[in-house]
Amino acid sequence: MTRESHLATAAPSRRKFLRQGLALGAGTLGAGLIAGGAPVFAAERASVPTAGDVDLLRFVAAVEIIESDLWAQYNEFGGIQDDEVPGGTGSPLYTAAIAQLDADMSQYIHDNTDDEFSHRRFLNAYLSLLERQGVPGAAPVSLDKFRTLRGSVATGVNTAKIGKRLTNLLELTVDTSWWTRYRSDTANPDFGASFPQAVPGLNEGRFPAIPRTDADTEGSTVDQPSKHLQAIANTAGFHFGFIEQGGTSLYPTLALKAHDVVALRVLLSIGPSETMHFQTWQDKAGNAPAITDPTNGLTFPNLAASTNPLLKANLIMPEPTIFLEDVPQVCAIIRPTLDPFGGAVATVNAFIADGLFRGQTDEFIEVLMGLAHKADAAQRGV
């Protein structure tokens, strides 16, 4: 049974260079980090991870597995193809279309993908460490049994090496209210406010963010993408922002529940990197060409020319808005950061509404929701 919705090339990478340098000095670094067989981590350990801390870490590990899966698909088509983020072969036509949003999109897609894989690997490695130390409930997260979705078969996918997917980028319903939410200076979702869509059509249908087959790139050249392919690339641009603003809110929301100092450090250290991703994608989405897809009528407005303060493309810094109920002073903040608007269950519901799990099994949703409910139930000091 499947569930449609359930609401409740390039220059050498700087990262490769840095990693090679770190590898050369690994022996020296190891000697400096370890004293008497005890990691420096122990010096900052003021508490033992609680069951709630483990639940928080296991949920974000699951989220990073999901993000790794979707970002890998984007990188296969539009990112830099190298051994840091292997898998695809690249699609010159899709890459040209997405470059209309920024000439450096391939690098940004590659690096965002690399970051999410690093988060996934680190979180599961830390959970494995806690498991070896005997922390109850600690164990790495695996969603491999749910890799059942077919995915794209267009040029860019290495079908000989790539199997099934966790996420569906072929039928997205993208909520673009994040765009107006961060431009509002009068409302905050933590008080239950809602916000208009920047691209209404994206939230009213089902649209691909990558080519489904080579039919989606027909009629395009690297110099002139078809309007249909450009609409697919534009959809991706706004979907990038949607995904990363979710992580921007999720990590501080969950950090408020952490008890153990190291779990808190993990959440507070990974979260801001998601915010850096979001800021990048918010800037690039505003460059999406104003077009109408002739195949389905999806229309992208000219946000760069808008004078509406809720839509203007260059307002990429968060506008100060209402924050604490008892303090009558606006403040520039991440929003939302409170349950039920920014927590784990809210994140899963947002993914479902996005169409990211179209075609997935009920069991997958139940497992993910189970992890989310446990994370939201965590309490500081319990």
C-alpha positions as CSV (number, residue, x, y, z in Angstrom):
1,M,0.0,0.0,0.0
2,T,1.2,3.5,-0.8
3,R,0.4,6.8,0.7
4,E,-0.1,10.0,-1.3
5,S,-0.3,12.3,1.7
6,H,-0.5,11.9,5.5
7,L,-0.7,15.2,7.2
8,A,-0.7,14.8,11.4
9,T,34.0,20.0,-15.4
10,A,34.9,22.1,-12.4
11,A,38.0,23.3,-10.6
12,P,39.4,21.0,-7.9
13,S,37.2,21.3,-4.8
14,R,38.4,23.3,-1.9
15,R,36.9,20.6,0.4
16,K,39.0,17.9,-1.3
17,F,42.1,20.0,-0.8
18,L,41.3,20.6,2.9
19,R,40.6,16.9,3.5
20,Q,43.9,15.8,2.0
21,G,45.7,18.3,4.2
22,L,43.9,17.0,7.3
23,A,44.7,13.4,6.3
24,L,48.4,14.3,6.2
25,G,48.3,15.7,9.7
26,A,46.0,13.1,11.2
27,G,48.6,11.5,13.4
28,T,49.6,14.9,14.9
29,L,46.0,15.9,15.4
30,G,45.1,12.6,16.9
31,A,47.9,12.9,19.5
32,G,46.8,16.4,20.4
33,L,43.1,15.5,20.7
34,I,43.6,12.4,22.8
35,A,45.2,12.6,26.3
36,G,45.6,9.5,28.4
37,G,43.2,7.6,26.1
38,A,40.3,10.0,26.8
39,P,38.9,12.3,24.1
40,V,38.8,16.0,24.7
41,F,35.0,15.5,24.4
42,A,35.1,14.1,28.0
43,A,36.3,17.5,29.3
44,E,33.0,19.2,28.3
45,R,30.8,16.3,29.3
46,A,28.7,17.6,32.2
47,S,25.9,15.1,31.9
48,V,24.9,11.7,30.5
49,P,22.7,11.6,27.4
50,T,19.1,11.0,28.4
51,A,16.5,9.0,26.5
52,G,15.2,12.3,25.1
53,D,18.7,13.3,23.9
54,V,19.0,10.0,22.0
55,D,15.5,10.5,20.5
56,L,16.5,14.0,19.3
57,L,19.7,12.7,17.7
58,R,18.0,9.7,16.1
59,F,15.3,12.0,14.5
60,V,17.8,14.4,13.0
61,A,19.8,11.5,11.7
62,A,16.7,10.3,9.9
63,V,16.1,13.8,8.5
64,E,19.7,13.9,7.2
65,I,19.3,10.6,5.5
66,I,16.3,12.0,3.8
67,E,18.1,15.2,2.8
68,S,21.1,13.2,1.6
69,D,18.8,11.2,-0.7
70,L,17.1,14.2,-2.3
71,W,20.3,16.3,-2.6
72,A,22.1,13.4,-4.2
73,Q,19.4,13.4,-7.0
74,Y,19.8,17.1,-7.5
75,N,23.6,16.7,-7.7
76,E,23.4,13.9,-10.2
77,F,21.7,16.4,-12.6
78,G,23.0,19.8,-11.7
79,G,26.0,19.5,-9.4
80,I,29.7,19.1,-9.9
81,Q,30.5,15.5,-10.7
82,D,33.5,14.3,-8.7
83,D,34.5,11.6,-6.2
84,E,33.3,13.8,-3.2
85,V,29.7,13.3,-4.2
86,P,29.7,10.4,-6.6
87,G,26.7,8.8,-8.3
88,G,25.5,10.7,-11.4
89,T,26.9,11.7,-14.7
90,G,25.4,15.3,-14.9
91,S,22.9,16.8,-17.3
92,P,24.4,19.7,-19.3
93,L,20.9,20.9,-20.3
94,Y,19.5,20.9,-16.7
95,T,22.7,22.4,-15.5
96,A,22.4,25.2,-18.0
97,A,18.8,25.8,-17.0
98,I,19.6,26.0,-13.3
99,A,22.5,28.3,-14.0
100,Q,20.0,30.9,-15.0
101,L,19.5,31.4,-11.2
102,D,23.2,31.8,-10.6
103,A,26.3,30.8,-12.5
104,D,27.7,29.0,-9.5
105,M,24.7,26.8,-8.9
106,S,26.6,23.6,-9.7
107,Q,29.1,24.3,-6.9
108,Y,26.4,25.2,-4.5
109,I,24.4,22.1,-5.2
110,H,27.5,20.0,-4.9
111,D,28.5,21.5,-1.5
112,N,25.0,21.4,-0.1
113,T,24.9,17.7,-1.0
114,D,28.3,17.1,0.5
115,D,27.2,18.8,3.7
116,E,24.1,16.7,4.2
117,F,26.1,13.5,3.7
118,S,28.6,14.7,6.3
119,H,25.7,15.4,8.7
120,R,24.2,11.9,8.1
121,R,27.5,10.2,8.6
122,F,28.5,12.1,11.7
123,L,25.2,11.7,13.5
124,N,25.1,8.0,12.9
125,A,28.8,7.7,13.9
126,Y,28.0,9.6,17.2
127,L,24.9,7.4,17.8
128,S,27.2,4.3,17.3
129,L,29.6,5.7,19.8
130,L,26.8,6.2,22.4
131,E,25.6,2.6,21.6
132,R,29.1,1.2,22.4
133,Q,29.2,3.2,25.6
134,G,26.0,1.5,26.6
135,V,23.6,4.5,26.4
136,P,20.1,3.1,26.4
137,G,18.3,3.4,23.1
138,A,21.3,4.7,21.2
139,A,21.7,3.1,17.8
140,P,22.4,4.4,14.3
141,V,19.4,5.0,12.0
142,S,18.8,3.1,8.8
143,L,16.1,3.7,6.3
144,D,17.5,1.5,3.6
145,K,14.5,-0.9,3.6
146,F,12.4,2.0,2.4
147,R,14.4,2.7,-0.7
148,T,11.6,1.7,-3.0
149,L,10.9,4.7,-5.3
150,R,12.0,4.5,-8.9
151,G,13.1,8.0,-9.5
152,S,14.2,9.7,-12.7
153,V,15.5,7.8,-15.7
154,A,16.7,10.9,-17.6
155,T,20.2,11.5,-18.7
156,G,22.2,12.4,-15.6
157,V,21.3,9.3,-13.6
158,N,23.8,6.5,-13.6
159,T,21.2,3.7,-13.8
160,A,23.9,1.0,-13.7
161,K,25.0,2.1,-10.2
162,I,22.0,3.9,-8.6
163,G,19.2,1.9,-7.1
164,K,15.8,3.0,-5.7
165,R,15.1,6.2,-3.8
166,L,13.7,7.3,-0.5
167,T,12.3,10.6,-1.9
168,N,10.3,11.7,-4.9
169,L,11.4,14.8,-6.7
170,L,9.1,14.1,-9.7
171,E,5.7,15.3,-8.2
172,L,6.4,18.1,-5.8
173,T,3.9,20.5,-4.3
174,V,6.2,23.2,-3.0
175,D,5.1,25.5,-0.2
176,T,6.7,28.9,-1.0
177,S,5.2,30.7,2.0
178,W,8.7,30.6,3.6
179,W,9.6,33.4,1.2
180,T,6.9,35.8,2.6
181,R,7.3,34.6,6.2
182,Y,10.9,35.9,6.4
183,R,9.9,39.2,4.8
184,S,7.1,39.9,7.2
185,D,7.7,42.4,10.0
186,T,4.2,42.0,11.6
187,A,3.7,38.2,12.0
188,N,5.4,35.2,13.4
189,P,4.4,31.5,12.8
190,D,5.1,30.8,16.5
191,F,2.0,32.8,17.2
192,G,0.0,30.8,14.6
193,A,0.3,33.2,11.7
194,S,0.1,32.0,8.1
195,F,1.7,33.6,5.1
196,P,0.9,34.0,1.3
197,Q,2.7,32.0,-1.3
198,A,5.4,33.7,-3.3
199,V,4.7,31.3,-6.3
200,P,1.1,30.2,-5.8
201,G,1.1,27.7,-8.6
202,L,3.8,25.6,-7.1
203,N,1.6,25.0,-4.1
204,E,-1.4,24.0,-6.2
205,G,-0.2,21.1,-8.3
206,R,2.5,18.4,-8.7
207,F,5.6,19.4,-10.5
208,P,9.0,17.8,-11.3
209,A,12.2,19.5,-9.9
210,I,14.5,17.3,-12.0
211,P,13.9,15.9,-15.5
212,R,11.7,12.7,-15.3
213,T,12.8,11.4,-18.7
214,D,14.7,12.9,-21.6
215,A,11.4,14.1,-22.9
216,D,11.6,16.9,-20.3
217,T,14.8,18.2,-21.9
218,E,13.7,18.0,-25.5
219,G,13.8,21.3,-27.4
220,S,16.5,22.7,-25.0
221,T,20.1,23.7,-25.8
222,V,22.8,24.7,-23.3
223,D,22.3,28.3,-24.7
224,Q,18.5,28.3,-24.6
225,P,16.6,26.0,-22.2
226,S,13.0,25.4,-23.1
227,K,10.4,27.1,-21.0
228,H,9.4,23.6,-19.7
229,L,12.9,22.8,-18.6
230,Q,13.4,26.2,-17.1
231,A,10.2,25.7,-15.1
232,I,11.7,22.5,-13.7
233,A,14.9,24.3,-12.8
234,N,12.9,27.1,-11.2
235,T,10.9,24.6,-9.2
236,A,14.2,23.1,-7.9
237,G,15.4,26.6,-6.9
238,F,12.3,27.2,-4.7
239,H,12.4,23.6,-3.4
240,F,16.0,24.1,-2.3
241,G,14.9,27.0,-0.1
242,F,11.9,25.1,1.2
243,I,14.1,22.2,2.4
244,E,16.8,24.2,4.0
245,Q,14.5,26.6,5.8
246,G,13.0,23.5,7.4
247,G,16.4,22.6,8.9
248,T,17.0,26.2,9.9
249,S,13.9,26.0,12.2
250,L,14.2,22.3,13.2
251,Y,17.6,22.4,14.9
252,P,17.0,25.3,17.3
253,T,13.5,23.9,18.1
254,L,15.0,20.6,19.1
255,A,18.0,22.2,20.8
256,L,15.5,23.7,23.3
257,K,14.7,20.1,24.4
258,A,18.3,18.8,24.8
259,H,19.6,18.0,28.3
260,D,23.1,16.6,27.6
261,V,25.7,19.3,26.8
262,V,27.2,17.3,23.9
263,A,23.8,16.6,22.3
264,L,23.1,20.3,22.7
265,R,26.5,21.2,21.0
266,V,25.7,18.8,18.1
267,L,22.3,20.4,17.5
268,L,23.6,24.0,17.8
269,S,26.6,23.3,15.6
270,I,24.8,21.6,12.7
271,G,21.7,23.9,12.7
272,P,23.5,27.1,11.6
273,S,25.0,25.3,8.6
274,E,21.4,24.6,7.5
275,T,20.8,28.3,7.9
276,M,23.8,29.1,5.7
277,H,22.3,26.8,3.0
278,F,18.9,28.5,3.3
279,Q,20.4,32.0,2.9
280,T,22.1,30.9,-0.2
281,W,19.0,29.4,-1.8
282,Q,16.8,32.3,-0.8
283,D,19.1,34.6,-2.7
284,K,19.2,32.3,-5.8
285,A,15.4,31.6,-6.0
286,G,14.9,35.3,-6.5
287,N,16.7,35.1,-9.8
288,A,14.3,32.5,-11.2
289,P,13.3,33.7,-14.7
290,A,9.6,34.9,-14.9
291,I,8.1,32.3,-17.3
292,T,5.0,30.1,-17.8
293,D,5.4,26.4,-18.5
294,P,3.4,25.8,-21.7
295,T,2.9,22.1,-20.7
296,N,1.1,22.7,-17.5
297,G,0.5,26.5,-17.0
298,L,2.8,26.8,-14.0
299,T,3.8,30.5,-13.8
300,F,6.8,32.0,-12.0
301,P,6.4,35.8,-11.3
302,N,9.1,38.3,-11.7
303,L,10.1,38.7,-8.1
304,A,13.1,40.7,-9.0
305,A,10.9,43.5,-10.2
306,S,8.4,43.3,-7.4
307,T,7.9,46.3,-5.1
308,N,5.8,44.4,-2.6
309,P,7.9,44.1,0.5
310,L,6.6,40.5,1.0
311,L,7.9,39.5,-2.4
312,K,11.0,41.6,-3.2
313,A,13.8,39.3,-4.3
314,N,16.6,41.3,-2.6
315,L,15.2,41.2,0.9
316,I,17.1,38.1,1.8
317,M,17.9,39.1,5.4
318,P,15.2,38.2,8.0
319,E,13.0,41.2,8.7
320,P,12.6,41.9,12.4
321,T,9.3,40.6,13.7
322,I,7.4,40.0,16.9
323,F,9.2,37.5,19.1
324,L,8.6,37.2,22.8
325,E,5.0,37.8,23.9
326,D,5.9,40.0,26.8
327,V,8.5,42.1,25.0
328,P,7.0,44.8,22.7
329,Q,10.0,45.0,20.5
330,V,10.6,43.3,17.1
331,C,13.7,41.2,16.5
332,A,15.3,39.5,13.5
333,I,15.0,35.8,14.3
334,I,14.7,32.3,12.9
335,R,11.0,31.4,12.6
336,P,9.4,29.2,13.7
337,T,11.3,27.7,16.7
338,L,8.4,26.4,18.9
339,D,6.2,23.4,18.8
340,P,3.9,22.6,17.1
341,F,5.1,24.8,14.3
342,G,8.8,24.1,14.1
343,G,9.3,20.7,15.7
344,A,9.9,17.1,14.4
345,V,6.2,16.2,13.6
346,A,5.8,19.5,11.8
347,T,8.9,18.7,9.8
348,V,7.6,15.3,8.7
349,N,4.1,16.8,7.9
350,A,5.8,19.5,5.8
351,F,7.8,16.8,3.9
352,I,4.5,14.8,3.3
353,A,2.6,17.9,2.1
354,D,5.6,18.7,-0.2
355,G,5.1,15.4,-2.0
356,L,8.5,14.3,-1.1
357,F,7.2,10.9,0.0
358,R,4.6,10.3,-2.8
359,G,4.7,6.5,-3.5
360,Q,6.2,5.6,-0.1
361,T,4.7,3.0,2.1
362,D,2.6,3.5,5.2
363,E,5.3,1.8,7.2
364,F,7.8,4.4,6.1
365,I,5.5,7.2,7.3
366,E,4.8,5.4,10.5
367,V,8.5,4.8,11.3
368,L,9.3,8.5,10.6
369,M,6.4,9.7,12.6
370,G,7.4,7.5,15.5
371,L,10.9,9.0,15.5
372,A,9.3,12.5,15.3
373,H,6.9,12.0,18.2
374,K,9.7,10.7,20.4
375,A,11.9,13.7,19.5
376,D,9.1,16.2,20.2
377,A,8.4,14.5,23.5
378,A,12.0,15.1,24.7
379,Q,12.3,17.5,27.6
380,R,15.3,19.3,29.1
381,G,16.3,17.6,32.3
382,V,14.1,14.5,31.8
